[in-house]
Amino acid sequence: MSRTRLTGPLLWASVLFLAALKLWLVDDLPFTAIPAVVDDGMYLGLGVSLAEGRWLGPYDQYTLAKPPFYSFFIAASRILGLPLRLAQEMLYAAFVVVTLVAVRPLLARPGARLALAALLLFNPATFCAPVTGRVIREGVYPALAGLVLASAVGLYLRRHEGGRALATWSALLGASLAAFWTTREEGEAMLPALALLLGATALAQRRQPGRAARLLACTGPLALWPLGVLAVAAGNARHYGWFTLAEPGSPAFSSAIAGLERIVAGPRQPHASVTRRARRLAYGASPALARLEPRLEGPLAAAYAENTALLSAEARGEVGTGWLLWALRDAAAAEGLHRSAREARAFYAAAGRELADACLAGRLRCRPAWTTALGPRVRPLRASEWAPLGAGLARAVALTVSFRGLDAPSRPSLAGPEERARWSALLGSAVVPGPGEPTPPPSRRARLRGAVAAAYRLLPIVAAAALAGALRMAWAARRAGHRDLAVVTAGVLLALVGRALVVGYLEVTQFRATIPLYLAAAYPVTLLWCGLGALGLARAAPVDAVTVGAAER
């Protein structure tokens, strides 16, 4: 069979068949109904409000608590009449297709691209029950992370093509980056990879005729990224009076949290940046925060300390850093300070100012204020924390590459029968029974998913080959024919390291985060890096790169 036929309809028909097979494999995976007001239940409720044309619904302390793209995605699936599982799989399949098109200049051989498609499509993290068995943003975040990276790779590899190709890939990057940025709070982890790929793309325009127009084609459509973020903030301002993507990232709320974390109140407590003693000192220095003392101290703090202990024994009975913002917001709502977004913003801004003034006047012993490149909520690490960060980074990479822990069973639903029936209707999917209720035996597809997950646990062998291939490409990058694959592989590796650093930072500062849930976005990036690195070792991709590069010249 000729290469021409394989690179045309037959190749894409094969990819379509694999995507349909993957959909069949996961179609019976049920969702766990967890009506959590800060996760599953919140996303579903906000999505229903959006689908009904009520923006994010009535305002309370949870409405603007997290970036809302996943709720937009739920709303879109409801409007289109698609089951949520199908919509999420379609988004992931779109990422795979974009990736195959993006790397075409490197992988001209159809067999190599088909193998890469299979490797990405059957990623076991996409049917890991604790991740995609819940109605949480990790259902779309891996695909969005992959789309951002694939779009940047596609733009870099078309840097010598016409303005239309540059603008198309740049627009795709801008749109996917806007969705990615409005899904979770740590989008900055992707910036080093984007800086490398976009920087190399921009540098290549210096020797091209009409370089100003070409640079505009490369960078202009990227404006979709900030425009998308601003559009969500403007929608929140219109409906609630607070121009913000999510309240915890706003200057007003950040100033209150950062002010609390600056207070010196005895020895530092691992995973608990604001102890009970620090809160008592804050109440004496800030009249605004003093209003929360009757609400925050007592059963509310005890409940959050109990939740903290589930992921961090190091916090020693304190409210953990990752739970503090929720405890603070719940206490403010109980005091009636979240009746409107404007009132909440004024309260947090006042608390932040009062704490800053108390530190400046010496009424509180305070650590120096910090503002890092990632904002005041991401504090610099102390000298004693760098070694644990390295250990956490190593654990995150090891867990990602080994694909361990992805075969955990579904958790029982925490909703009653009537609520589970409502969830099933809204999601277009089966829902896991509650605790103690009979569960059906594992289906044939469930057993197949287990077999696939077991096969992926052999990936460390591929990863070792990929590392050897990456080192070989770095050495061979002195020659132009090998340079593209080396740059792309380095960019993908930076994206993987960026996500691992986020998990390592959370592990050091907040709670045990080296779990599949927080690594979900790293798995497709790992698979892409392994595929490119292994092909580089086999010298297939560099040969194709030389051939394509010669054809372009």
N, C-alpha and C positions, 0 to 999 in steps of 0.2 A: 504494500500500500504506500502511496507516495506521501511525502511530507506535506504537499499542498492540500491534500484531502484531510489529513489529520489536523492541520492548523485551522481548518474551516469548520463546516457544520459538524463533522464527526467529533471533533474535540469538545465543542460546546454541548453537543448532545450527551457526551459522556459525563461532562460536569453536571448537566441538568439531571441525569440519571442518579449520580452520586448524591446530589442535593435532595432529590425525592426519596432516595433510600435513607438518608439521614433523617428526613422529616418523619418517615414511617417509623424509624427506630425510636424516636423520642416522643411521638404523638401521644402515647398512653401514659407519659410521665405526669403524675398529678401535682397540683399545687397544694402547699400547706397553708391553710387559712389561719393567719396570725393577725388578729385585729390590733396590732401594736400601733399606738398613736404616733410613734416616731419612725416607723418603717412601713411594713406591708399595708396595714390599714390606712395609714396616712396617704401613701401613694395612690392606692385604689380610690379612696374618697376624693382626693384632688382630681384624679383622672375623670371620675364620673362627673364632677362639677364642670370641668372643662368641656366634656362632651355635651353637656346640657347647656352650654353657653353662659355659664356663671363664673367665668374665670376660675379662680382657685376656691371659690365658695366663701362662706362666712369666715370672718377673721377670728383667729385665736392664736395662742402661742405656738402652734404647730404649722400654721398656714404658710409662713415664709421661713420655715426652719431649715429647709434644704433646697439646693438648686432643683428646679422643677421639670427638667426635660423628660424624665421617666414618666411623670404624670401626663405630660403632653403626648408621649408615645402611647400610653394606655388609652387616652382619649381618641387618638387617631385610629387605633385598632378597633375601638368601639364604633366610631363613625363609619369606618369601612366595613364593619361587620365581620372582622377577622378575629378568630380566637387569639388570645394573647400569646400562647405558645407558638402558633403559626407565624404571627407577626414578628416575634423575636427571632425565629429561625430564618425568616425571609431576610431580615436585616443582617444576620450573620452570613447568610449565603451571598448577599450583596457585597459584603466585605471580601469574601473569598474571590468573587468575580473581579472586583476592582483590583485586587492584588495580582491576579493572573494577568490582567491587562497591563498593570503597572510594570511588572517585571519582564514583559515580553522582550524588550531589548537585551536582557541578560539571558533569558531562557527561551531561545528560539525553538528548541526541540519540544514538540508537543508532549512527548512522554514525560519529560521532566516537569512540565507545567501541570499535567494531569496528576502526577504523583504528589506535587505540592498541594493541589486542590484536595486530594483525598486526605493528606496529612492534616490540613487545616480544618476541613469539614467535620471530621470525626473526633475532633478535640474533646476528650472526656469531660473537661470542665463545663462544656455546654449541656451536659446532662447529669451534672453533679447535683443531687437532691438538695443539699444545704445551700446551694447557690441559685441554680435556675429552677429549683422546686419551690422557690418563694417569690412573692410579688415585690421584688426589690430591684434597685437600679442595676445590680450586677447582671440582670437579664439582658441588658443592652450595652453595658459599659465595655465589655471586651470587644464587641463588634465596632463600637465607635472608636476605641483606641486603635484598632486595626485599620479602620478607614482613614484616620488621620495619618498614620504612618505610611500606608500604601499610597495615599494621595501625594504625600511629600516625595516618596520614592518615584512615583510616576512623573512628577514635575521635574525632578532632578534628571531623570533619564531622558526627558524630552527637551532638555535645555538648549539643544542645537536646532530644534524644529521651529516651525512658524509660530506666529503670535497666537493663532487660534488654538493650537494645541497647548501652548503655555497657559492661556487664559482658562481653558477648560479644566486643566488639572489644578490650577490655582483656585478656581471657583469651587471645585470639589473639596479641596483642602480647607478653604474658608468655611464652607457649610458644615463639613464634618467636625471641624474644630469648634465651631459655635455649639453644636449639639454636645460634643464631648465636654466642653467647658461648663455647660449648664446642667451636667448630670452629677458630677461629684466635685469636691472642693479642691482636689490636688492636681488640677490640670497642668500646673507648672512642671510636673515631673516629665512631661513630654518635651519641654522646651529645649533641652540640650540636643536631642535628636533632630528637632526641627531646625535649630540653629546651624547644625552641620550641613543638613541637606539643602536648606534654603540658602545658606551662605555659599555653598559650592555652586548652586544654580545661579545666583546673582553674579558671582565672580566670572562665570563662563560667558556672561553677556558683554564683558568688556571688549572682547575681540570680534563681536558680531556687528554687522552693519545695522544701523537704526537701533542702537543699544538702548536709547531712552525709551522708545516705544516698547521694546522687548522687556525692559525692566518693569514698565507699567503693566504689561500683560502678565508678568510673573507675580507682581505684588498687589495690583489693583483689586482683583477679586478676593484677595485675602481679607479685605474690609468686611466681608460677610461675617467673619468671626466677631469683631467687636460690635458690629451692627446687630447680630443675633443676641448677644449678651445685653446690649442696651435696650433692645426691643422688649425683652423679658422684664428688665428693671423698669422700663416705662409703663408696661402693663401693670406691674405692682404699684407704681406710683399713682396711676389713674384710678385703680380700684381700692387701694388701701392708704395712699398718701405717703408711702415710703419707697423712694427710688433706690431699690437694691435688688440684687439677684437673690440673695438669701440673707436674712437678718444677722446670723452669726458672723458673717464676713463683713458686715457694715462697720464703718468707723465708730458709730455710737456704741454698738454692742462690744466690739473688740476693745474699746477703751476701758469698759467696765471689767471685762475678764482680765485684760492685761494688768489693770490696776490691782486686782485681787492677787494675781500671781506674783507681783513685785513685793508683796508684804513679807518681811522677815519675821518669822514666828517660830523660832527654834530650828532644829536640824531639818534639812530637806527630806521630804518623804517621797520615796519612789512611787511613781504613777499617781501621786496625789499632790498637785501643785498648790492647792489651797486647802489647808487643814482646818479643822474646827477652830483651833486657836487663832489662825489667821482671819477667819470669818468674824470671830468675836472682836478682834482689833478693828476690822473694817467697819463693823456696826458703830463703833465709837467714833470713827472719823468721818463717816458718810451718813448724813441724815436720810438720804434716799435709800441706801442699803439697810439702814436700821429698820425701815418699814417691813423688811422681809424676815427679820429675825424670828418673830413668832411663827411664821409659815415654814421657813426653811429648816430651822432646827427642830429636831424631834422626829416624828414618823416619816416625814418626807426624806430627810437626810439618811435615816436608817434604811429606808427602802432602796435609795440609790447606792448606799454603801454595800448593801447586800448584792445588788446587781454588779457592782464593781468587783466584788470578791469572786464572781464567776469567771472572770478573765484576768484578775490580778490579785493574787494573794499578797503581793508586795505592798499594796496600798494599806494593809493592816487596819481594816475597818473604817477607813476614811472614804469620802466621796471622791471617786477617781477623776483624773483630769478629763477623760473622755465623757464623763457623765455630769460634770459640773455645770455646763451650759444648760443642760436639760433641767437639772434641779433648780437652777437660778430662774429659768423661765417659768417653770411650774409654780414656784413660790411667788413670782411677780404676777402671774395670772390669778392665783388664789387671792392676792391682795387687790385685784381689780385693775392692774396696770396694763393688761393686754385687752382692754375693751376696744381699743383701736390701735392701729400701727403707729399713728402719730404720738399717742400717749406713751406707748412702749418705747419709741425712739427717744422721746424727751426724758423718760426715766433713766434709760441706760446711759445717755449722754451726761445727765446730771451726776450719776454715780461715778462715771469715769472722771469727770472734772473734779469732784470732791476728793476722790482718792489721789489724783495727781497733785491737788493743792496740799493735801495732808502730807504727802511725801516731800513736797518742796519746802513746806513749813517745818518739817521735822516732827510732826505729830505722830508719824508712823516711821518706823525703820523700813526702808525700802531698798530693794536692789535697783541698779540702774535700769532706766527704761531701755527697751530694745526695739529696733525696727530692722528686720532683715529684708532681703530682696523678696521674700514671700509674705511680708506684712508683719504686723505686731503680734499676730496669733501664733506664729512659728518662731519660738524662741531659739536662740543659739544654744548649741549643746555645751555642757560643761566638760572640762578636761577629763573627768572620770567617766564620762558617758561615751567617749569615742570608741573605746574597746568594746563595750556592749553593742554599739552601733555596728561595728564590724562583724561581731558574732551574729547579730540579727540579720545583717545583709547576707551573710553566708548561709544561714538557715533558710532565708527566703529563696535564694537562688537554688539551693539543694532541693527544697520542696517543689519548686516550680519545675525544675528539670526532671525530677524523678516521677512526677505525676502521682505522688502518694496522697492518700487521704481523700480521694475523689469518689470512693465507692461507699460513702456513708449512707445509711438508709434515710428515707424521708422522716421528718419529725411529725408526730401527731398534730393534728389541727387543734388550736386552742379556742376555736369558736364552736358554739352549739349547733345542733342540726339545722335550725332555720337559717342561721347566719351562713353556715356552709353551703346551703342550697342557694342562697343569694350570691355568694362568691362564685359558685360554679356557673350560675347564669351569666354573671358579669364577665367572667374570664373565658367562658366557652370551653371549659375543661373540667375534668374530674378533680375532686378535692379529697385529700387524705382524711380518713376517719379520725375521730377524737381519741383521747387516751382511753385505753381499756376496751375500745370497740374492736370487733373482728376486722381483720384486714385480709384482702385477697392474697392468695399465694403469688409468688413472683411469676410474672408472665414470661413467655418466650423472649419477648423483646427486652425485658429486664435482664434476663440471663445473657442475652447478646451484648447489652450495654456493659455488663460486668466483664465479659470477655474482651471487649474493645479496650476498656480501661486497663485491664491486665496487660494487654499487648503494649499499650503506651508506657507502661512502667519499664520497658526495655529502652526507653528513649535516652538514658544516660550514655548508652553506647554511641548513639547518633550524635549526642551532644559532644562527646569526646572527639569524634571525627570532625564535627563542626568547628570545634576549637582549633584543631590542627589545620583545618581548611582556612579559618580566619587568619591564623598566624602566617600561613603560606601566602594568602592574598595580601596581607600587610607588607610582606617582603617583596611580592611581585608587583605591588602598586607603583613601583618606579616606572613600569612600562604602561603605556596608555591603554593597551588592550585589557589590562587587569584592573585598571584604576576604578572603573565604575562599580564593579562588584565589591571591591574593597571598601569604597565609600558607603555603598548601600548597606553592606553588612555591618560596618561600624555604626551607622545611624540606627539600625535595628538593635544593635547591642546597647547603645546608649539609652534607647527607649526601655529596654529590659532592666538595665541598671537603675534607671530613674524610678521605675515602679518598685523595685526591690528596696531602694533607699527610702521611699515613702513608708513601706511596711517596716523597715528597720527603725525608722524614726518613731513610728507609733509604738513599736515594741519597747523602745527605750523610755519614751516620755509618757505613755498612756496605758497600754495594756498589751497582753499577748496577742499580737496581730499576725503571726506567721501561720495563717490558716488559709484554706482555699478561697474563702469568701473575699478576703482582701487581696489575694493574688490573682483573682479571676482575670483581670485585664492583662496579666503577664503571660498567661498560657498561649494565646495565639501569637504573641510577639516571640515567645520562645520557640514555637514551632517554625515560624518564618525564619528565624535566625539559624536554627538547626538545618532547615532545608537548604538555605543559601550557603551555609558554611560547609555542609557535606558535599554539595555539588561543586563548591570551589576546590575541595580536596580532590575530587574525582577529575578535575580539570575540564568538565563538560561545559560549565557556565563560562569560564574565561575564553574558551574557544569560540562559543557563540558570541560573546561580547566582541571579540576581534572581528568576527565575520560581519556582525551587524554594524560595528563602527566603520569598517571599510566600506560597507554598502552606503552608509550615510554620507561618507566623504566623497 
